[in-house]
Amino acid sequence: MTSKNFFLKEDKITIDIDCDYEGESHHISTEWKFPTWKDMSELLMDPSVISSHFNYGQQLLHRFLVSWDLKDNNGNDIPCTKKNKDALVSPIAMELISQFSQQIELTNGATGISSVSSVGSIEKLSKSANKMRVKF
């Protein structure tokens, strides 16, 4: 195995969720930055992240969610800003964070990489789209 397999070729993850909210079905497509070792090291050294699991999820959302296809009632794009991320209804924000964590395998260890075999599949992970149906 050559060392080039250990570097990201694609740095985006697409996560799609379908949800029922206020009696209507919605589809949300999001794009996330795939975190590098440096990104995760900086995140895990942040004192606010160390003190709270909630802050950890919030920082994942703020640092790595880069775009979405959300629109307002007039059909205009809603910018993917920190303010708008904070305004997401909690079940949607939590589901997006959960799906992102699974994509980067954070549930298996603080580094985001649980084994050598998963390192080799980073390219595949970064190109995959995850679909989830949520009701609340």
Residue frames relative to the residue before (quaternion, step in Angstrom):
aa qw qx qy qz dx dy dz
M 1.0000 0.0000 0.0000 0.0000 0.00 0.00 0.00
T 0.2987 -0.7577 0.5539 0.1727 3.56 -0.87 0.93
S 0.6357 -0.5720 0.3672 0.3659 3.55 -1.19 0.54
K 0.5571 0.6266 -0.4080 0.3612 3.63 1.08 -0.46
N 0.5802 0.5863 -0.3773 0.4210 3.61 1.18 -0.38
F 0.6708 0.5135 -0.2931 0.4478 3.58 1.22 -0.34
F 0.6542 0.4777 -0.3154 0.4943 3.60 1.23 0.17
L 0.5367 -0.6478 0.4433 0.3095 3.52 -1.06 0.78
K 0.2266 -0.7479 0.6075 0.1423 3.55 -0.99 0.87
E 0.7438 0.1782 -0.1062 0.6353 3.54 1.14 -0.70
D 0.1784 -0.8270 0.5250 0.0924 3.57 -0.82 0.85
K 0.6207 0.5233 -0.3514 0.4662 3.59 1.17 0.50
I 0.1492 -0.7359 0.6535 0.0955 3.52 -1.25 0.64
T 0.2105 -0.7595 0.6023 0.1270 3.56 -0.95 0.87
I 0.0160 -0.7782 0.6277 -0.0125 3.56 -0.87 0.97
D 0.0920 -0.7833 0.6147 0.0103 3.54 -0.79 1.12
I 0.0044 0.7740 -0.6328 -0.0204 3.56 -1.05 0.76
D 0.2261 -0.7128 0.6456 0.1546 3.50 -1.26 0.61
C 0.0351 0.8154 -0.5753 0.0542 3.57 -0.85 0.90
D 0.3230 -0.6813 0.6174 0.2243 3.49 -1.31 0.47
Y 0.0859 0.7947 -0.5914 0.1063 3.55 -0.65 1.13
E 0.8437 -0.0406 -0.0377 0.5340 3.53 -0.79 1.11
G 0.7378 -0.4562 0.2147 0.4488 3.54 0.96 0.99
E 0.6905 0.4271 -0.2834 0.5104 3.60 1.22 0.05
S 0.4096 -0.6881 0.5418 0.2555 3.55 -1.16 0.67
H 0.0515 -0.7908 0.6098 -0.0096 3.54 -1.02 0.90
H 0.1938 -0.7351 0.6368 0.1288 3.53 -1.22 0.63
I 0.0585 -0.7879 0.6128 0.0144 3.56 -0.87 0.95
S 0.1027 -0.7668 0.6324 0.0404 3.54 -0.86 1.03
T 0.0460 -0.8121 0.5813 -0.0214 3.56 -0.78 1.06
E 0.1959 -0.7467 0.6210 0.1358 3.53 -1.26 0.48
W 0.1273 -0.8025 0.5829 0.0030 3.53 -0.91 1.05
K 0.4539 -0.6323 0.5521 0.2989 3.55 -1.21 0.57
F 0.3636 -0.7044 0.5588 0.2437 3.58 -0.86 0.90
P 0.3801 -0.7660 0.4644 0.2302 3.62 -0.57 1.09
T 0.3506 -0.7005 0.5831 0.2152 3.52 -1.10 0.78
W 0.7110 -0.4017 0.3406 0.4660 3.54 -1.32 0.01
K 0.6523 0.5215 -0.3082 0.4555 3.57 0.94 -0.92
D 0.6338 0.5384 -0.3266 0.4492 3.59 0.94 -0.90
M 0.7071 0.4565 -0.2683 0.4686 3.57 0.84 -0.98
S 0.6140 0.5421 -0.3500 0.4546 3.59 1.03 -0.70
E 0.6658 0.4920 -0.2972 0.4758 3.58 0.93 -0.91
L 0.6438 0.5257 -0.3206 0.4543 3.57 0.97 -0.84
L 0.7308 0.4450 -0.2463 0.4552 3.57 0.82 -0.98
M 0.6446 0.4935 -0.3255 0.4848 3.59 1.24 -0.23
D 0.4929 0.6575 -0.4270 0.3773 3.59 1.28 -0.20
P 0.4626 -0.7160 0.4436 0.2769 3.64 -0.59 1.10
S 0.6420 0.5229 -0.3420 0.4445 3.63 1.01 -0.68
V 0.6375 0.5187 -0.3230 0.4693 3.59 1.10 -0.65
I 0.6402 0.5394 -0.3195 0.4439 3.55 0.97 -0.86
S 0.7178 0.4856 -0.2526 0.4304 3.59 0.97 -0.83
S 0.8322 0.1273 -0.0231 0.5391 3.63 1.10 -0.47
H 0.4635 -0.6653 0.5155 0.2771 3.55 -0.97 0.93
F 0.6034 0.5578 -0.3515 0.4486 3.60 1.06 -0.71
N 0.6642 0.5024 -0.3068 0.4607 3.59 0.89 -0.90
Y 0.5954 0.5662 -0.3548 0.4461 3.57 1.10 -0.68
G 0.6860 0.4725 -0.2793 0.4776 3.58 0.85 -0.96
Q 0.6328 0.5307 -0.3223 0.4626 3.56 1.01 -0.82
Q 0.6692 0.4908 -0.2984 0.4714 3.59 0.95 -0.82
L 0.5869 0.5431 -0.3751 0.4688 3.61 1.07 -0.62
L 0.6639 0.5074 -0.2937 0.4643 3.56 0.91 -0.96
H 0.7098 0.4711 -0.2648 0.4518 3.59 0.81 -1.00
R 0.7525 0.4333 -0.2282 0.4405 3.59 0.84 -0.93
F 0.8266 0.3085 -0.1197 0.4552 3.58 0.91 -0.84
L 0.5904 0.5208 -0.3887 0.4786 3.65 1.16 -0.32
V 0.0948 -0.8512 0.5161 0.0121 3.59 -0.44 1.20
S 0.8149 -0.0327 0.0108 0.5785 3.61 1.11 -0.45
W 0.0456 -0.7620 0.6450 0.0354 3.52 -1.37 0.38
D 0.4390 -0.6966 0.5011 0.2662 3.54 -1.28 0.20
L 0.2829 0.7810 -0.5103 0.2229 3.61 1.11 0.60
K 0.1075 -0.7846 0.6100 0.0284 3.54 -1.08 0.86
D 0.4757 -0.6479 0.5079 0.3096 3.57 -1.20 0.55
N 0.7496 -0.4146 0.2745 0.4369 3.59 -1.30 0.01
N 0.6818 0.4606 -0.2826 0.4931 3.61 1.22 -0.41
G 0.5769 -0.6161 0.3645 0.3933 3.60 1.27 0.09
N 0.4881 0.6513 -0.4392 0.3803 3.59 1.26 0.22
D 0.5555 -0.6033 0.4554 0.3464 3.57 -1.10 0.71
I 0.2710 -0.7124 0.6223 0.1784 3.55 -1.11 0.77
P 0.4122 -0.7305 0.4753 0.2656 3.62 -0.54 1.07
C 0.4236 -0.6893 0.5346 0.2442 3.56 -1.13 0.75
T 0.1815 0.7987 -0.5405 0.1923 3.57 0.45 1.27
K 0.6811 -0.4605 0.3653 0.4366 3.57 -1.29 0.25
K 0.6503 0.5299 -0.3085 0.4485 3.57 0.92 -0.93
N 0.7018 0.4514 -0.2690 0.4809 3.59 0.90 -0.91
K 0.5958 0.5384 -0.3668 0.4698 3.60 1.08 -0.60
D 0.6645 0.5041 -0.2949 0.4662 3.57 0.98 -0.84
A 0.6776 0.4994 -0.2849 0.4586 3.60 1.18 -0.53
L 0.4285 0.6904 -0.4771 0.3350 3.62 1.24 -0.04
V 0.5016 -0.6077 0.5005 0.3585 3.57 -1.09 0.62
S 0.6446 -0.6041 0.3217 0.3407 3.52 -0.96 0.95
P 0.6769 0.4931 -0.3392 0.4285 3.68 0.75 -0.85
I 0.6507 0.4944 -0.3278 0.4741 3.61 1.03 -0.70
A 0.6459 0.5102 -0.3264 0.4648 3.60 0.89 -0.88
M 0.6791 0.4956 -0.2975 0.4524 3.59 0.87 -0.92
E 0.6521 0.5022 -0.3222 0.4677 3.59 0.99 -0.76
L 0.6385 0.5155 -0.3297 0.4667 3.60 0.97 -0.79
I 0.6539 0.5006 -0.3112 0.4743 3.59 0.93 -0.88
S 0.6477 0.5253 -0.3149 0.4533 3.58 0.95 -0.86
Q 0.6833 0.4811 -0.2872 0.4683 3.57 0.89 -0.94
F 0.6330 0.5183 -0.3288 0.4718 3.59 1.02 -0.77
S 0.6429 0.5261 -0.3203 0.4553 3.59 0.93 -0.90
Q 0.6552 0.5026 -0.3134 0.4690 3.57 0.98 -0.80
Q 0.6412 0.5397 -0.3278 0.4360 3.57 0.97 -0.82
I 0.7669 0.3261 -0.1964 0.5167 3.58 0.94 -0.78
E 0.4479 -0.7478 0.3961 0.2885 3.55 1.37 0.26
L 0.2292 0.7918 -0.5325 0.1921 3.57 1.00 0.78
T 0.5871 0.5877 -0.3794 0.4075 3.55 1.14 -0.47
N 0.6890 0.4751 -0.2770 0.4721 3.61 1.22 -0.36
G 0.8110 -0.1339 0.0845 0.5632 3.61 1.16 0.03
A 0.6300 -0.5906 0.3657 0.3472 3.53 -1.16 0.62
T 0.6442 0.5453 -0.3369 0.4173 3.59 1.11 -0.48
G 0.4665 -0.6637 0.4627 0.3575 3.59 1.15 -0.47
I 0.7198 0.3146 -0.2195 0.5785 3.57 1.29 -0.07
S 0.2305 -0.8329 0.4917 0.1064 3.54 -0.47 1.18
S 0.8119 -0.0107 0.0156 0.5835 3.59 1.12 -0.44
V 0.6714 -0.4806 0.3657 0.4296 3.55 -1.28 0.25
S 0.6336 0.5405 -0.3527 0.4267 3.60 0.96 -0.73
S 0.6686 0.4802 -0.3252 0.4655 3.61 1.00 -0.63
V 0.5605 0.5822 -0.3999 0.4325 3.60 1.14 -0.47
G 0.6725 0.5062 -0.2969 0.4510 3.56 0.93 -0.84
S 0.7129 0.4409 -0.2619 0.4784 3.57 1.17 -0.44
I 0.3122 0.7706 -0.5073 0.2265 3.61 1.19 0.26
E 0.6380 0.5238 -0.3420 0.4490 3.59 0.90 -0.84
K 0.6630 0.4983 -0.3065 0.4671 3.57 0.92 -0.89
L 0.6445 0.5199 -0.3202 0.4602 3.60 0.94 -0.84
S 0.6946 0.5014 -0.2941 0.4239 3.55 0.85 -0.92
K 0.6988 0.4408 -0.2778 0.4901 3.58 1.17 -0.42
S 0.5759 0.6261 -0.3784 0.3648 3.59 1.19 -0.33
A 0.2434 -0.7245 0.6210 0.1740 3.51 -1.28 0.45
N 0.2158 -0.7712 0.5883 0.1124 3.54 -0.92 0.91
K 0.1181 -0.7936 0.5944 0.0546 3.57 -0.87 0.93
M 0.0213 0.7981 -0.5981 0.0697 3.53 -0.91 0.96
R 0.2418 -0.7477 0.5991 0.1534 3.58 -1.03 0.77
V 0.0626 -0.8050 0.5895 -0.0246 3.55 -0.78 1.08
K 0.0669 -0.7703 0.6319 0.0541 3.57 -1.05 0.80
F 0.1505 0.7685 -0.6138 0.0995 3.56 -1.01 0.84
